[in-house]
Amino acid sequence: MSTQRVVIITGGGRGIGAATAQLFAKEGYAVCINYKSNSESANRLAQTIKADGGQCITVQADVSCEDDVIRMFSTVDKELGTLSVLVNNAGMLKTQSRLEDMTADRINSILVNNVTSYFLCCREAVKRMSTRHGGVGGVIVNVSSGAARSGSPNEYIDYAASKGAIDTLTKGLSLEVAAEGIRVNCVRPGLIHTDMHADGGEPERIERLKDVIPLKRGGQPAEVAEAIYWLASEKSSFSTGNYLDLAGGL
Ligand code: NAP
């Protein structure tokens, strides 16, 4: 087993998570790339990282499912070693809709997928990192969204509210574990070029909205990855319970 720093990136096979996995691997971390169903994308990324001399494993786990989360963390314990960083990134949204057309099934599935999952992964990370449990500390970075501030009217208030919950989780947990060697922060990306907008039914969403972004463009996953990496690094050692907005000024 190596003495490398170890990071788990949920939803690490595509989009922001994949860019984050590549950056952490380049910086010398052993990376757990978690994915839910797109094994092809996760395995392709793992091959690229290994070809560049990095260390990584892929772990299929639905992070909204408690048993899967427990299995993922124990796989990392066994195969990579002591966890240093958790990046809670896995998330999803549904087709753009007004609230009066949302079913309970839709709302519940967004909340379980985007909120319960972050709580479960934080729980497993804290059990391993906290000095209260014999750990040596660590860092958690949650990927929230600018939607937590905008509310995403006419598109996905359910998704926006799930991200509001992540802001509150970040604040509460950061204070709960601050004296136990763990820092907890979050990034709040704005419009980033990934597959997520197509999942909402509008692949060209950023094109439609880019004129209202002060920087006049969408962001790239690699730009979000840099902020996540900074929050995970010692360079942000006095930061906890904070939100870093990455929205081109929006
Ligand atoms: P993406 O390209 O659609 O990727 C989403 C990733 O999450 C995929 O790897 C997917 O796994 C994984 N995932 C979803 N549900 C999961 C679950 N239950 N268990 C495990 N993995 C799961 O999206 P993205 O844009 O990179 O989004 C990453 C994060 O950034 C999300 O939390 C999102 O809300 C947030 N965000 C994105 C934007 C944006 O404009 N793109 C803006 C603000 C915030 P599979 O590959 O197996 O499907």
Boltz pocket constraint, residues with backbone or C-beta under 6 A from the ligand:
constraints:
  - pocket:
      binder: B
      contacts: [[A, 10], [A, 11], [A, 12], [A, 13], [A, 14], [A, 15], [A, 16], [A, 17], [A, 34], [A, 35], [A, 36], [A, 37], [A, 38], [A, 39], [A, 41], [A, 61], [A, 62], [A, 63], [A, 64], [A, 88], [A, 89], [A, 90], [A, 91], [A, 92], [A, 113], [A, 117], [A, 143], [A, 144], [A, 145], [A, 146], [A, 147], [A, 188], [A, 189], [A, 190], [A, 191], [A, 192], [A, 193], [A, 194], [A, 195], [A, 196], [A, 197]]
      max_distance: 6.0
